[in-house]
Amino acid sequence: MKIAKKLLLQLLLTFLSIILISGLPELIMNKNASAYFEKVKAVFIEMLSLHEMTYLNQGIKRPFLEDIWEPYFYSLTILFGALFIAFCFAQVLTWGTLMLPNFLRKIIKNILTFLESLPDLLVFALVQMGIVLIYKKTGVLVSNVASLGAEDRIYIVPITCLMLLPFVYFYKMMILMTEEEMGKQYVETSLAKGMKRLYVLIFHVTRNTSEGIFHFSKSVLWFMISNLLLVEIIFNIHGITHYMYHDFRPEMLAACLILLVIPFFLIFAFFEWTIMRYSKRSEVL
């Protein structure tokens, strides 16, 4: 029951934070605190009556909730796909990296540190250039480099762009946390008993670092959501952020962010509930 109350409080605070952030343009433009709080109040009221909310489509008012679902699930597919691929690739490569000698691991970590510093837009441009170069050299079009309209769907390029930097973050963090865990006494004892290093790494060390990676993934997700806007603009994708930058009202920003956050919050809440229950059970045992 305490876990459920904690998660519900987190959800309410997340919604409140989004509403407060959505009103910031009013504060920045007018430098008026009372106008800011009035705007926040108006956004809050709009969120309570979301089913009546409208947006402008080519000068015509349209019901927001009637038109949002296809672009919304398209954006979620890109986000979920990028997050899943980034995490899985990073985990598999971490297992392989920890089997390498120390000097090779240092080289890999230095490369990852360099890759972390690359600007998002540069990464997106390099992906586009790579696809064009492959097409010019081989005649094989790996993927379209931009969507041609609202009904056109591209997945490979946006997912690739969105997962590259999160993959680097996950990979480096997993290496650092796993190396720290590998230095603990239980690992040395397991290896001394004749257990294979890879077995200990996968079935014991990974389990013990999972909670730290889980909490780290929350900040990675927020980074990905902010980058989703860039990806959808650059590749002309008609996703949920299309409504954010074509109708840049605070209430539209709040509605889109809340819709994006809800499914990920539910998934993270489930995993957090599982981890907390598992930890309590372990303490009892």
C-alpha positions as CSV (number, residue, x, y, z in Angstrom):
1,M,0.0,0.0,0.0
2,K,2.9,2.4,0.8
3,I,4.4,1.6,-2.6
4,A,1.2,2.5,-4.4
5,K,0.8,5.8,-2.4
6,K,4.4,6.7,-3.3
7,L,3.9,6.0,-7.0
8,L,0.7,7.9,-7.1
9,L,2.4,10.9,-5.4
10,Q,5.2,10.7,-8.0
11,L,2.7,10.7,-10.8
12,L,0.8,13.7,-9.4
13,L,4.1,15.6,-8.9
14,T,5.2,14.7,-12.4
15,F,2.0,16.2,-13.8
16,L,2.3,19.3,-11.6
17,S,5.9,19.8,-12.8
18,I,4.9,19.6,-16.4
19,I,2.1,22.1,-15.9
20,L,4.5,24.5,-14.1
21,I,7.1,24.1,-16.8
22,S,4.6,24.7,-19.6
23,G,3.8,28.2,-18.2
24,L,7.5,29.3,-18.2
25,P,7.3,31.0,-21.7
26,E,4.7,33.4,-20.2
27,L,7.1,34.2,-17.3
28,I,10.1,34.6,-19.6
29,M,8.3,36.8,-22.2
30,N,6.3,39.0,-19.9
31,K,8.5,38.8,-16.7
32,N,5.3,38.9,-14.7
33,A,4.9,36.4,-11.9
34,S,1.1,36.9,-11.6
35,A,0.6,36.4,-15.3
36,Y,2.7,33.2,-15.0
37,F,0.5,31.8,-12.3
38,E,-2.7,32.8,-14.2
39,K,-1.4,30.9,-17.2
40,V,-0.5,27.9,-15.0
41,K,-4.0,28.0,-13.6
42,A,-5.5,28.1,-17.1
43,V,-3.3,25.1,-18.2
44,F,-4.4,23.1,-15.2
45,I,-8.1,23.8,-16.0
46,E,-7.5,22.8,-19.6
47,M,-5.9,19.5,-18.5
48,L,-9.0,18.7,-16.4
49,S,-11.2,19.1,-19.5
50,L,-8.8,17.6,-22.1
51,H,-11.6,16.0,-24.0
52,E,-12.8,19.5,-25.0
53,M,-9.4,20.8,-26.0
54,T,-9.0,21.9,-29.7
55,Y,-6.0,22.7,-31.9
56,L,-5.7,24.6,-35.2
57,N,-5.2,22.5,-38.3
58,Q,-4.7,24.7,-41.4
59,G,-6.8,27.4,-39.8
60,I,-9.6,25.0,-38.8
61,K,-10.3,24.0,-35.2
62,R,-10.1,20.3,-34.6
63,P,-10.7,18.2,-31.4
64,F,-7.3,17.3,-30.0
65,L,-8.1,13.8,-28.7
66,E,-9.8,12.8,-31.9
67,D,-6.7,13.4,-34.1
68,I,-3.8,12.7,-31.7
69,W,-3.9,8.9,-31.3
70,E,-2.2,7.8,-34.6
71,P,0.7,10.3,-34.3
72,Y,0.9,9.5,-30.6
73,F,1.4,5.8,-31.1
74,Y,3.8,6.5,-33.9
75,S,5.9,8.6,-31.6
76,L,5.7,6.0,-28.8
77,T,6.9,3.3,-31.2
78,I,9.9,5.3,-32.1
79,L,10.6,6.1,-28.4
80,F,10.1,2.6,-27.1
81,G,12.0,1.1,-30.0
82,A,15.0,3.4,-29.5
83,L,15.0,2.9,-25.7
84,F,14.8,-0.9,-26.0
85,I,17.5,-1.2,-28.6
86,A,19.8,1.2,-26.8
87,F,19.5,-0.8,-23.5
88,C,19.8,-4.2,-25.1
89,F,22.8,-3.4,-27.2
90,A,24.5,-1.7,-24.3
91,Q,23.9,-4.6,-22.0
92,V,25.3,-7.2,-24.4
93,L,28.3,-5.1,-25.2
94,T,28.9,-4.6,-21.5
95,W,29.1,-8.3,-20.9
96,G,31.6,-8.6,-23.8
97,T,33.6,-5.6,-22.6
98,L,34.0,-6.9,-19.1
99,M,35.7,-10.0,-20.5
100,L,38.4,-7.9,-22.1
101,P,41.8,-6.9,-20.5
102,N,41.9,-3.6,-18.5
103,F,43.8,-1.6,-21.1
104,L,41.1,-2.3,-23.8
105,R,38.4,-1.4,-21.4
106,K,40.1,2.0,-20.7
107,I,40.3,2.6,-24.5
108,I,36.6,1.8,-24.9
109,K,35.7,4.1,-21.9
110,N,37.7,7.0,-23.4
111,I,36.0,6.5,-26.8
112,L,32.6,6.6,-25.0
113,T,33.5,9.8,-23.2
114,F,34.3,11.4,-26.6
115,L,31.1,10.2,-28.1
116,E,29.1,11.6,-25.2
117,S,30.3,15.1,-26.1
118,L,29.0,14.9,-29.7
119,P,26.1,17.4,-30.3
120,D,22.7,15.7,-31.0
121,L,22.3,17.5,-34.3
122,L,25.7,16.4,-35.5
123,V,24.7,12.7,-34.8
124,F,21.5,13.1,-36.7
125,A,23.3,14.7,-39.7
126,L,25.9,11.9,-39.7
127,V,23.1,9.3,-39.9
128,Q,21.5,11.0,-42.8
129,M,24.8,11.4,-44.6
130,G,25.6,7.8,-44.0
131,I,22.4,6.6,-45.6
132,V,22.9,8.8,-48.6
133,L,26.5,7.6,-48.9
134,I,25.4,4.0,-48.8
135,Y,22.8,4.7,-51.5
136,K,25.3,6.4,-53.8
137,K,27.9,3.7,-53.4
138,T,25.7,0.6,-53.5
139,G,22.3,1.7,-54.9
140,V,20.6,0.3,-51.8
141,L,18.3,2.7,-50.0
142,V,18.5,1.5,-46.4
143,S,15.7,3.9,-45.4
144,N,14.0,7.1,-46.4
145,V,15.8,10.0,-44.8
146,A,12.6,11.9,-44.3
147,S,8.8,11.3,-44.1
148,L,6.9,12.5,-47.2
149,G,3.7,13.3,-45.3
150,A,1.3,12.6,-42.4
151,E,0.5,9.1,-43.8
152,D,4.1,8.2,-44.6
153,R,5.9,6.2,-41.8
154,I,9.6,5.9,-41.4
155,Y,11.2,4.0,-38.5
156,I,14.8,3.0,-39.1
157,V,16.3,6.5,-39.3
158,P,14.5,8.2,-36.4
159,I,14.9,5.1,-34.1
160,T,18.6,5.0,-35.0
161,C,19.2,8.7,-34.4
162,L,17.2,8.6,-31.1
163,M,19.0,5.5,-29.7
164,L,22.7,6.4,-30.5
165,L,23.5,8.7,-27.6
166,P,21.3,6.9,-25.1
167,F,23.2,3.7,-26.1
168,V,26.5,5.5,-25.3
169,Y,25.2,6.7,-21.9
170,F,23.8,3.2,-21.0
171,Y,27.0,1.5,-22.2
172,K,29.4,3.7,-20.2
173,M,27.3,3.6,-17.1
174,M,26.8,-0.2,-17.3
175,I,30.6,-0.6,-17.6
176,L,31.3,1.7,-14.6
177,M,28.7,0.1,-12.4
178,T,29.6,-3.5,-13.4
179,E,33.3,-2.8,-12.8
180,E,32.5,-1.5,-9.3
181,E,30.3,-4.6,-8.6
182,M,33.0,-7.0,-9.9
183,G,35.4,-5.7,-7.3
184,K,33.1,-6.9,-4.4
185,Q,33.9,-9.9,-2.2
186,Y,31.1,-12.1,-3.4
187,V,32.4,-12.0,-6.9
188,E,35.9,-13.0,-5.9
189,T,34.4,-15.8,-3.8
190,S,32.3,-17.1,-6.7
191,L,35.3,-17.1,-9.0
192,A,37.5,-18.8,-6.4
193,K,34.9,-21.6,-6.2
194,G,35.3,-22.3,-9.9
195,M,32.3,-20.4,-11.4
196,K,32.8,-19.0,-14.9
197,R,33.4,-15.3,-15.0
198,L,30.7,-14.8,-17.7
199,Y,28.2,-16.7,-15.6
200,V,28.9,-14.6,-12.5
201,L,28.7,-11.5,-14.6
202,I,25.4,-12.2,-16.3
203,F,23.5,-14.0,-13.5
204,H,24.8,-12.2,-10.4
205,V,26.5,-8.9,-11.2
206,T,23.9,-7.8,-13.7
207,R,21.1,-8.5,-11.3
208,N,22.8,-6.4,-8.5
209,T,23.4,-3.5,-10.8
210,S,19.9,-3.5,-12.3
211,E,18.4,-1.2,-9.7
212,G,21.1,1.5,-10.4
213,I,20.7,1.2,-14.1
214,F,16.9,1.3,-13.7
215,H,17.1,4.7,-11.9
216,F,19.7,6.0,-14.4
217,S,17.3,5.1,-17.3
218,K,14.8,7.7,-16.0
219,S,17.1,10.5,-16.8
220,V,18.0,8.9,-20.2
221,L,14.3,8.8,-21.0
222,W,13.8,12.5,-20.4
223,F,16.8,13.2,-22.6
224,M,15.2,11.0,-25.4
225,I,11.8,12.8,-25.0
226,S,13.6,16.2,-25.5
227,N,15.4,14.8,-28.6
228,L,12.2,13.4,-30.0
229,L,11.1,16.9,-30.9
230,L,14.3,17.5,-32.9
231,V,14.1,14.1,-34.6
232,E,10.5,14.7,-35.7
233,I,11.2,18.2,-37.0
234,I,14.4,17.1,-38.9
235,F,12.8,14.1,-40.5
236,N,9.4,15.7,-41.1
237,I,7.7,13.1,-39.0
238,H,4.0,13.7,-38.1
239,G,4.2,12.5,-34.5
240,I,3.0,13.9,-31.3
241,T,5.6,16.7,-31.2
242,H,4.1,18.0,-34.5
243,Y,1.3,19.4,-32.4
244,M,3.8,21.0,-29.9
245,Y,5.7,23.1,-32.5
246,H,2.8,23.9,-34.8
247,D,0.6,25.0,-31.9
248,F,3.0,26.3,-29.3
249,R,0.5,27.1,-26.6
250,P,1.4,26.1,-23.0
251,E,-1.7,23.8,-22.7
252,M,-0.7,22.0,-25.9
253,L,2.8,21.5,-24.6
254,A,1.5,20.2,-21.3
255,A,-1.0,17.8,-22.9
256,C,1.6,16.3,-25.2
257,L,4.2,15.9,-22.5
258,I,1.7,14.3,-20.1
259,L,0.6,11.8,-22.9
260,L,4.2,10.9,-23.5
261,V,5.1,10.5,-19.9
262,I,2.1,8.3,-18.8
263,P,3.0,5.0,-20.5
264,F,6.7,5.2,-19.5
265,F,5.7,6.2,-15.9
266,L,3.4,3.1,-15.7
267,I,6.3,0.8,-16.9
268,F,8.8,2.4,-14.6
269,A,6.3,2.2,-11.7
270,F,5.8,-1.5,-12.4
271,F,9.5,-2.2,-12.3
272,E,10.1,0.0,-9.2
273,W,7.2,-1.9,-7.4
274,T,8.8,-5.2,-8.4
275,I,12.3,-4.1,-7.3
276,M,11.0,-2.8,-3.9
277,R,9.0,-6.0,-3.3
278,Y,11.9,-8.2,-4.2
279,S,14.3,-6.2,-2.0
280,K,11.8,-6.5,1.0
281,R,11.5,-10.2,0.4
282,S,15.3,-10.6,0.3
283,E,15.6,-8.7,3.6
284,V,13.1,-11.0,5.3
285,L,14.9,-14.1,4.0
